[in-house]
Amino acid sequence: MSGVTAMRCKWFSVVLFACLCGASFPAAAQNSSTAVDAEGHQWWQHAVFYEIYPRSFADSNNDGIGDLNGITAKLDYLKDLGVDAIWISPCFPSPQVDFGYDVSDYENIDPMYGTLADFDKLASEAKQRGIHLILDFVVNHTSDQHPWFLDSKSSRTSEHRDWYIWRDGRGAGQPPNNWTSEFGGSAWKYDPTTKQYYYHYFYAAQPDLNWRNPQVETAMFDVTRWWYKRGVSGFRLDAVDTLFEDPNLKDNPEPGGKNALGDPIQKRIYNTKLPEVHDVLRGLRKVADEYNSVLIGETWTHDIAELNRYYGVGNDELQLPMDFLFTTVNKLSPAEFRKQIAAVNSASGWPTFVISNHDIVRSYDRYGDGRHNDQIAKLMAGLYLTLRGTPIMYYGEEIGMKTTPPTRKEEVQDPVGRTGWPKEKGRDGERTPMQWNESVNAGFSSAKPWLPVPPTYKTHNVADESKDPNSVLSFYKTVLKLRHTNSALLDGNYVPLNESDENVLSYLRVYKDQGVLVALNMSPSEKKISFELSKQGFRSLTALAATEKSSADGDVVTLEPFGVFIGQLSK
Ligand code: GLC
């Protein structure tokens, strides 16, 4: 996990749309099926989501930066892998200060990624393959180059002045309060034109929107409608925790100490997770429901009670608030995973599991021991792809991509890394180009990529791993295929087994008379476990998927170091 994210964690049926509003939308315009399975589960509950960082996935025009046509060209790969929905990190026009998380036009595509026509082609090709498109909606802030902000800062009486948060300083040269930015320094920037400060939770180039202004709400809700009409099946809502601030701007308590960026550690109680956030989420959900769409949330919660609040009362907010608590189990500890799985299973909504993303150190390194990383990558796949809930994969995870941080400050792209160097190296390491093959630049681009390709592309790439039945990629494909076809994995309950075992995490997924056993050896030595399956009402066990040297004999399962065994149970 990057230092910045660690700091944050601490504190705290088919509907077709043709012509709408006089605008005609491309043939791809569609939203999602309302069909449910026998258990009432909707498409997104069985779907496997896959996050694409567009700069780094595939570069079709060879300028060193990935693009939408690059993604379109890889849809067959994604389909074959077992992906049902892709979440594309922001691809809207942006000055790219925070690589797209600073949006200057919510209803277009940044020319570096292509055009709206390219987007429509992607949507249409994805639809043909049954892949849903999820966009990343940056709700907390815009770019300082967004026309709304440009107007807002132009004068105290401008039309959009109150669309952002402007305040007088406490005194000469003093910001309105002690709030610090997640990305370092004060969260207030003085603007000499109008002689007031504006608030930015992230970079100064990312001014926070004033969600207390109903015009902001209307404009932002309309943005989601605009994309739904274009065929998008949902949004990942960026940084929802930070939408509101205390109107009295009370100082945050500072318990002492400094963070990796050199700022005083703060308990961000007055500018994160304010209850008003839930009003906005309910509103966004109402619009999403008009289009049978799904909302995923970037929700850094401390506990399940907090996670439950994001599902909303009667599940009227986010369908998929991400359970990052799972990523906080940063070691291979069966006890810790058991605890988190049980907790999220007790939550009021459908679990969402994430092990990697563009802000945190990749799972390959977080769990890897340096010697058995490939085995451990398979182990993690065996875990989070067999649990009851929706997994959100991160590009490259399926081939065992490694976090490769910059080694010199001059190489750093992520401004967080430039501010925090060398303590905080930023997030470049988890955003390196996708490793497609062994050719130059790992087949990502024929031009020099925007971030260096890690040397591991020689051993970890899609082309080579596709040919190797024991590769991380082949294991991912096997497990992903199972979770799309096995009824116990689709709809089954989670039943923990052998709960005092310190080395092996095992559980059943049970649906009617179907059962699947999952056994995961989180230790570096071989383990043999006798499961008294008759006690669970099952007679025989046959392998569905297992790592090379893991097997079952009767109800005794032998697991190689970090081995995985997934077996079908019958009555
Ligand atoms: C979210 C994004 C992160 C971005 C930040 C500011 O946390 O995941 O990448 O820097 O929001 O938009």
Boltz pocket constraint, residues with backbone or C-beta under 6 A from the ligand:
constraints:
  - pocket:
      binder: B
      contacts: [[A, 98], [A, 101], [A, 102], [A, 138], [A, 202], [A, 238], [A, 239], [A, 298], [A, 358], [A, 359]]
      max_distance: 6.0
